[in-house]
């Protein structure tokens, strides 16, 4: 099997995990809490910040100011799919993210998230 076919097969066999992640500024301890359907995309978030194209202005500004070495990326929780019955990944991921936002409160001086208006 050639290398390209091997890589395609490996990609197909790789388990995709959804979950909650945190980007933490080690300098001032501010955090951003986010969710993704594929935790392997966290490298893409880092690339986005490195390219200056992240939509979170506060996070992007401080990334530019302190540099990539001041930030740590961490998976906080992996979403566990239900074994039986209907499972709405998008809705369950949103609920899990809301739980983490409630717990951590990464707003204002504590973080980069914006509070949702009720």
N, C-alpha and C positions, 0 to 999 in steps of 0.2 A: 504494500500500500504506500502510495506516495505521501509526502509530508502534508500537503493540502488536504487530502482525504482524511488523514489521521486527525488533523486539527478540527475539521468539520465534525467528525465522529465524537471527538472529545467534547466539543461544544454542545452537541446534542445530548450527551450523557451527563453533562454537568447540571447538577440540581440548582434551580433558581430559587433563591430565598428572598422573601419580602421582609421588611422590618423597619425599625426606627433607628436613626443614627444621630450622632451629635458631632458638631464641629466646635472644638473648644479652643479659645484664645488662651494660651498658657501665660501670656503677659498680664492680662487683666481679668482672667477667669470668666469672661463672657462666653455664652454658648448659643449655638443655633441648633434647634431640634427640628429634624425633618424625617420624612418617610419616603420609601422607595419600594417599588414592586420587585426590584432586583438590587440586592445589596452590593453586587459586583460593580455597580455603576458609581460607587463612591470615588473611584479614581477619576471618573469623568467630572465630578464636582470639584475635585482638586485642580484638574486641568482648566475648568471654567474659571476658577478663581485666578489661576496663574495667567490666563489670557485676558483677565480684566472684564469678563463678560457675565459675571454673576449678577442676577437681578436684585439681590439683597444689598442695597447701597451701603448700609452700615458695615456689614460683613466684608464687602469688597473693599471699602475704604481702609479698614483696619488690616486686611490682608496686604494691601499695597503698602501700608505704613510699617507693619511689623515683619512682613515676609513670611514665607511658607513654613519656616522652621518654628514659628511661634504658635502654630496651630496643630491640633491633634484630632484625627478622625476616629470615631469609636462607634461600634455597633452597640446599641443599648438593649435591643430586644428583637428576636427573630419571630415573625408571625407564624404561629402554629395553625396550619389548616385543620379544619374539622375532618375527622375520619369518615363520618357518614353524613348524609343529608346535603342540603344546599349550602354552599359556602361562597359568600360575596367578598372576594379578596379586597376590593377597593373600599367597601364600607367597613370591613373589619380593620383594615390598615388605618383608615381615618379615625376610627374609635380609639385604636391603640395610640395613635399620635396625639389625640386630644387628652388621653390619660397622662401621657408623658409631659405634655405642655402644662397640664394642671399641677403635676407633681413638681416640676423643675421651675416653672414660672420664668422662662427666659426672655423677659421683657424689660425695656428701659435700660437701667444700669446693669441688669443681670444678664442681658442677652440681646440677640439680634432679631428675634421673632417679633412680629406685630400682633397685638391683641386683636382678635376678631370682634367687630361690633355686633352686638346682639340685635 
